[in-house]
Amino acid sequence: MRKTLTLIALWALLAAVPAAAQGTYSIDTAHSNVGFKIRHLVARVSGEFTEFDGTIVTDFRNLDASSVEFTITTASIDTDNEKRDGHLRSADFFDAENYPEITFKSSKITKKDDDTYVVAGILNIRGVAQPVILNVDYLGEMQAMGGTRAGYEVSTTINRQDFGVSWNRTLDQGGVLLGDDVEVTINLEVVKQEAGENS
Protein backbone atom coordinates (compact mmCIF):
# COMPACT_ATOMS: atom_id res chain seq x y z
CA MET A 1 0.00 0.00 0.00
CA ARG A 2 2.82 2.40 0.95
CA LYS A 3 4.60 1.63 -2.33
CA THR A 4 1.41 2.39 -4.26
CA LEU A 5 0.99 5.73 -2.49
CA THR A 6 4.63 6.60 -3.21
CA LEU A 7 4.17 5.86 -6.91
CA ILE A 8 1.00 7.97 -7.00
CA ALA A 9 2.83 10.87 -5.31
CA LEU A 10 5.71 10.60 -7.79
CA TRP A 11 3.30 10.54 -10.73
CA ALA A 12 1.52 13.63 -9.38
CA LEU A 13 4.84 15.45 -9.02
CA LEU A 14 5.87 14.67 -12.58
CA ALA A 15 2.44 15.58 -13.90
CA ALA A 16 2.78 19.02 -12.31
CA VAL A 17 5.61 19.81 -14.72
CA PRO A 18 4.05 20.72 -18.09
CA ALA A 19 5.21 18.66 -21.03
CA ALA A 20 5.80 21.91 -22.92
CA ALA A 21 8.59 22.69 -20.43
CA GLN A 22 10.76 20.26 -22.35
CA GLY A 23 12.25 21.19 -25.70
CA THR A 24 14.48 23.52 -27.66
CA TYR A 25 13.63 27.20 -27.74
CA SER A 26 14.86 30.10 -29.86
CA ILE A 27 14.82 33.74 -28.78
CA ASP A 28 12.13 36.10 -30.01
CA THR A 29 14.39 39.15 -30.26
CA ALA A 30 11.44 41.47 -30.89
CA HIS A 31 10.20 40.76 -27.37
CA SER A 32 13.54 40.40 -25.58
CA ASN A 33 16.31 42.75 -24.50
CA VAL A 34 19.86 42.72 -23.17
CA GLY A 35 20.55 45.63 -20.84
CA PHE A 36 23.32 46.77 -18.52
CA LYS A 37 24.17 49.49 -16.00
CA ILE A 38 27.53 50.88 -14.89
CA ARG A 39 28.45 53.66 -12.49
CA HIS A 40 29.52 56.96 -14.10
CA LEU A 41 30.79 59.46 -11.51
CA VAL A 42 27.95 59.38 -8.93
CA ALA A 43 25.14 58.02 -11.12
CA ARG A 44 24.40 54.86 -13.11
CA VAL A 45 24.30 54.92 -16.89
CA SER A 46 22.35 52.24 -18.74
CA GLY A 47 22.64 50.75 -22.19
CA GLU A 48 21.76 47.71 -24.22
CA PHE A 49 22.86 45.41 -27.01
CA THR A 50 20.31 45.36 -29.81
CA GLU A 51 21.53 42.30 -31.74
CA PHE A 52 21.67 38.90 -30.06
CA ASP A 53 20.65 35.29 -30.54
CA GLY A 54 20.65 32.06 -28.64
CA THR A 55 19.22 28.64 -27.98
CA ILE A 56 17.76 27.31 -24.74
CA VAL A 57 17.23 23.60 -24.21
CA THR A 58 14.98 22.94 -21.23
CA ASP A 59 14.07 19.78 -19.39
CA PHE A 60 12.77 20.71 -15.94
CA ARG A 61 12.66 17.04 -14.99
CA ASN A 62 16.35 16.55 -15.79
CA LEU A 63 18.35 19.77 -15.52
CA ASP A 64 21.52 17.96 -16.63
CA ALA A 65 19.90 17.73 -20.05
CA SER A 66 19.23 21.50 -20.12
CA SER A 67 21.58 24.09 -21.62
CA VAL A 68 21.91 27.71 -22.68
CA GLU A 69 23.95 29.24 -25.50
CA PHE A 70 23.85 32.97 -26.13
CA THR A 71 25.60 35.28 -28.58
CA ILE A 72 25.67 39.09 -28.62
CA THR A 73 26.88 41.23 -31.52
CA THR A 74 29.41 43.52 -29.86
CA ALA A 75 28.98 46.42 -32.27
CA SER A 76 25.25 46.57 -31.48
CA ILE A 77 25.92 48.36 -28.17
CA ASP A 78 23.58 51.31 -27.73
CA THR A 79 23.66 53.85 -24.90
CA ASP A 80 21.64 56.49 -26.77
CA ASN A 81 24.79 58.54 -27.36
CA GLU A 82 26.53 58.09 -30.71
CA LYS A 83 29.91 59.45 -29.60
CA ARG A 84 29.96 57.28 -26.48
CA ASP A 85 28.86 54.20 -28.43
CA GLY A 86 31.73 54.72 -30.87
CA HIS A 87 34.16 54.84 -27.96
CA LEU A 88 32.67 51.69 -26.45
CA ARG A 89 33.15 49.84 -29.76
CA SER A 90 36.80 50.91 -29.91
CA ALA A 91 39.86 49.08 -28.59
CA ASP A 92 39.56 51.06 -25.32
CA PHE A 93 36.53 48.97 -24.43
CA PHE A 94 35.01 46.08 -26.41
CA ASP A 95 37.22 46.26 -29.52
CA ALA A 96 34.28 45.22 -31.69
CA GLU A 97 36.36 45.05 -34.88
CA ASN A 98 38.58 42.29 -33.50
CA TYR A 99 36.03 40.69 -31.17
CA PRO A 100 32.69 40.91 -32.99
CA GLU A 101 30.83 38.60 -30.59
CA ILE A 102 30.26 38.17 -26.88
CA THR A 103 29.31 34.59 -26.07
CA PHE A 104 27.96 32.58 -23.15
CA LYS A 105 27.71 28.81 -22.84
CA SER A 106 26.25 27.10 -19.81
CA SER A 107 28.04 24.31 -17.94
CA LYS A 108 25.55 23.52 -15.17
CA ILE A 109 21.98 24.47 -14.28
CA THR A 110 20.60 24.01 -10.77
CA LYS A 111 17.24 24.77 -9.21
CA LYS A 112 17.32 27.27 -6.35
CA ASP A 113 13.62 27.31 -5.44
CA ASP A 114 10.25 27.46 -7.19
CA ASP A 115 10.80 29.01 -10.64
CA THR A 116 14.31 30.25 -9.75
CA TYR A 117 17.44 28.73 -11.23
CA VAL A 118 21.19 29.28 -11.13
CA VAL A 119 23.04 28.88 -14.42
CA ALA A 120 26.81 28.52 -14.32
CA GLY A 121 28.79 28.94 -17.51
CA ILE A 122 31.58 30.62 -19.42
CA LEU A 123 31.27 34.20 -20.64
CA ASN A 124 33.69 35.33 -23.35
CA ILE A 125 34.33 39.06 -23.88
CA ARG A 126 37.27 40.40 -25.91
CA GLY A 127 38.61 36.86 -26.22
CA VAL A 128 38.78 36.46 -22.43
CA ALA A 129 36.74 33.55 -21.07
CA GLN A 130 35.65 33.66 -17.43
CA PRO A 131 33.17 31.66 -15.36
CA VAL A 132 30.02 33.54 -14.38
CA ILE A 133 26.81 32.77 -12.52
CA LEU A 134 23.44 33.83 -13.91
CA ASN A 135 20.37 34.15 -11.71
CA VAL A 136 17.32 33.10 -13.70
CA ASP A 137 13.63 33.58 -12.93
CA TYR A 138 11.30 31.38 -14.97
CA LEU A 139 8.21 33.48 -15.73
CA GLY A 140 6.02 30.77 -17.16
CA GLU A 141 4.90 29.34 -20.45
CA MET A 142 1.81 29.57 -22.65
CA GLN A 143 0.40 28.96 -26.10
CA ALA A 144 0.31 32.25 -28.02
CA MET A 145 0.99 33.74 -31.45
CA GLY A 146 1.00 30.34 -33.11
CA GLY A 147 3.47 28.62 -30.83
CA THR A 148 4.64 27.73 -27.34
CA ARG A 149 6.31 30.66 -25.61
CA ALA A 150 8.23 30.90 -22.35
CA GLY A 151 9.66 33.85 -20.43
CA TYR A 152 12.82 34.32 -18.39
CA GLU A 153 14.47 37.18 -16.53
CA VAL A 154 18.23 36.82 -16.16
CA SER A 155 20.51 38.90 -13.95
CA THR A 156 24.17 38.94 -12.99
CA THR A 157 26.95 41.34 -12.04
CA ILE A 158 30.38 41.08 -13.63
CA ASN A 159 33.64 42.95 -13.14
CA ARG A 160 34.67 44.39 -16.50
CA GLN A 161 38.34 44.27 -15.48
CA ASP A 162 38.13 40.46 -15.48
CA PHE A 163 37.55 40.61 -19.24
CA GLY A 164 40.17 43.19 -20.15
CA VAL A 165 37.66 46.01 -20.50
CA SER A 166 39.82 48.26 -18.36
CA TRP A 167 39.76 51.80 -19.77
CA ASN A 168 39.17 54.48 -17.17
CA ARG A 169 40.08 58.07 -16.37
CA THR A 170 41.40 59.42 -13.08
CA LEU A 171 39.65 62.58 -11.93
CA ASP A 172 41.57 65.67 -10.83
CA GLN A 173 39.67 65.75 -7.53
CA GLY A 174 40.27 62.05 -6.91
CA GLY A 175 38.48 58.90 -7.87
CA VAL A 176 37.77 57.55 -11.36
CA LEU A 177 35.22 58.18 -14.08
CA LEU A 178 33.77 54.67 -14.32
CA GLY A 179 33.00 51.84 -11.93
CA ASP A 180 34.15 48.29 -12.54
CA ASP A 181 30.97 46.38 -11.71
CA VAL A 182 28.47 45.99 -14.53
CA GLU A 183 24.91 44.98 -13.71
CA VAL A 184 23.39 42.89 -16.50
CA THR A 185 19.68 42.19 -16.94
CA ILE A 186 18.35 40.06 -19.80
CA ASN A 187 14.64 39.64 -20.45
CA LEU A 188 13.83 36.78 -22.78
CA GLU A 189 10.74 35.59 -24.57
CA VAL A 190 11.53 32.31 -26.29
CA VAL A 191 9.64 30.19 -28.78
CA LYS A 192 9.64 26.42 -28.82
CA GLN A 193 10.97 24.86 -32.00
CA GLU A 194 8.65 22.30 -33.46
CA ALA A 195 9.90 18.88 -34.54
CA GLY A 196 11.80 19.14 -37.81
CA GLU A 197 12.78 22.80 -37.34
CA ASN A 198 16.43 23.71 -37.58
CA SER A 199 18.04 24.70 -34.28
C-alpha positions in Angstrom: 0.0 0.0 0.0 2.8 2.4 0.9 4.6 1.6 -2.3 1.4 2.4 -4.3 1.0 5.7 -2.5 4.6 6.6 -3.2 4.2 5.9 -6.9 1.0 8.0 -7.0 2.8 10.9 -5.3 5.7 10.6 -7.8 3.3 10.5 -10.7 1.5 13.6 -9.4 4.8 15.4 -9.0 5.9 14.7 -12.6 2.4 15.6 -13.9 2.8 19.0 -12.3 5.6 19.8 -14.7 4.1 20.7 -18.1 5.2 18.7 -21.0 5.8 21.9 -22.9 8.6 22.7 -20.4 10.8 20.3 -22.4 12.2 21.2 -25.7 14.5 23.5 -27.7 13.6 27.2 -27.7 14.9 30.1 -29.9 14.8 33.7 -28.8 12.1 36.1 -30.0 14.4 39.2 -30.3 11.4 41.5 -30.9 10.2 40.8 -27.4 13.5 40.4 -25.6 16.3 42.8 -24.5 19.9 42.7 -23.2 20.5 45.6 -20.8 23.3 46.8 -18.5 24.2 49.5 -16.0 27.5 50.9 -14.9 28.5 53.7 -12.5 29.5 57.0 -14.1 30.8 59.5 -11.5 28.0 59.4 -8.9 25.1 58.0 -11.1 24.4 54.9 -13.1 24.3 54.9 -16.9 22.3 52.2 -18.7 22.6 50.8 -22.2 21.8 47.7 -24.2 22.9 45.4 -27.0 20.3 45.4 -29.8 21.5 42.3 -31.7 21.7 38.9 -30.1 20.7 35.3 -30.5 20.6 32.1 -28.6 19.2 28.6 -28.0 17.8 27.3 -24.7 17.2 23.6 -24.2 15.0 22.9 -21.2 14.1 19.8 -19.4 12.8 20.7 -15.9 12.7 17.0 -15.0 16.3 16.6 -15.8 18.3 19.8 -15.5 21.5 18.0 -16.6 19.9 17.7 -20.1 19.2 21.5 -20.1 21.6 24.1 -21.6 21.9 27.7 -22.7 24.0 29.2 -25.5 23.9 33.0 -26.1 25.6 35.3 -28.6 25.7 39.1 -28.6 26.9 41.2 -31.5 29.4 43.5 -29.9 29.0 46.4 -32.3 25.2 46.6 -31.5 25.9 48.4 -28.2 23.6 51.3 -27.7 23.7 53.8 -24.9 21.6 56.5 -26.8 24.8 58.5 -27.4 26.5 58.1 -30.7 29.9 59.4 -29.6 30.0 57.3 -26.5 28.9 54.2 -28.4 31.7 54.7 -30.9 34.2 54.8 -28.0 32.7 51.7 -26.5 33.2 49.8 -29.8 36.8 50.9 -29.9 39.9 49.1 -28.6 39.6 51.1 -25.3 36.5 49.0 -24.4 35.0 46.1 -26.4 37.2 46.3 -29.5 34.3 45.2 -31.7 36.4 45.0 -34.9 38.6 42.3 -33.5 36.0 40.7 -31.2 32.7 40.9 -33.0 30.8 38.6 -30.6 30.3 38.2 -26.9 29.3 34.6 -26.1 28.0 32.6 -23.2 27.7 28.8 -22.8 26.3 27.1 -19.8 28.0 24.3 -17.9 25.5 23.5 -15.2 22.0 24.5 -14.3 20.6 24.0 -10.8 17.2 24.8 -9.2 17.3 27.3 -6.4 13.6 27.3 -5.4 10.3 27.5 -7.2 10.8 29.0 -10.6 14.3 30.2 -9.7 17.4 28.7 -11.2 21.2 29.3 -11.1 23.0 28.9 -14.4 26.8 28.5 -14.3 28.8 28.9 -17.5 31.6 30.6 -19.4 31.3 34.2 -20.6 33.7 35.3 -23.3 34.3 39.1 -23.9 37.3 40.4 -25.9 38.6 36.9 -26.2 38.8 36.5 -22.4 36.7 33.6 -21.1 35.7 33.7 -17.4 33.2 31.7 -15.4 30.0 33.5 -14.4 26.8 32.8 -12.5 23.4 33.8 -13.9 20.4 34.1 -11.7 17.3 33.1 -13.7 13.6 33.6 -12.9 11.3 31.4 -15.0 8.2 33.5 -15.7 6.0 30.8 -17.2 4.9 29.3 -20.5 1.8 29.6 -22.6 0.4 29.0 -26.1 0.3 32.3 -28.0 1.0 33.7 -31.5 1.0 30.3 -33.1 3.5 28.6 -30.8 4.6 27.7 -27.3 6.3 30.7 -25.6 8.2 30.9 -22.3 9.7 33.8 -20.4 12.8 34.3 -18.4 14.5 37.2 -16.5 18.2 36.8 -16.2 20.5 38.9 -14.0 24.2 38.9 -13.0 26.9 41.3 -12.0 30.4 41.1 -13.6 33.6 43.0 -13.1 34.7 44.4 -16.5 38.3 44.3 -15.5 38.1 40.5 -15.5 37.5 40.6 -19.2 40.2 43.2 -20.2 37.7 46.0 -20.5 39.8 48.3 -18.4 39.8 51.8 -19.8 39.2 54.5 -17.2 40.1 58.1 -16.4 41.4 59.4 -13.1 39.6 62.6 -11.9 41.6 65.7 -10.8 39.7 65.7 -7.5 40.3 62.0 -6.9 38.5 58.9 -7.9 37.8 57.5 -11.4 35.2 58.2 -14.1 33.8 54.7 -14.3 33.0 51.8 -11.9 34.2 48.3 -12.5 31.0 46.4 -11.7 28.5 46.0 -14.5 24.9 45.0 -13.7 23.4 42.9 -16.5 19.7 42.2 -16.9 18.4 40.1 -19.8 14.6 39.6 -20.5 13.8 36.8 -22.8 10.7 35.6 -24.6 11.5 32.3 -26.3 9.6 30.2 -28.8 9.6 26.4 -28.8 11.0 24.9 -32.0 8.6 22.3 -33.5 9.9 18.9 -34.5 11.8 19.1 -37.8 12.8 22.8 -37.3 16.4 23.7 -37.6 18.0 24.7 -34.3 
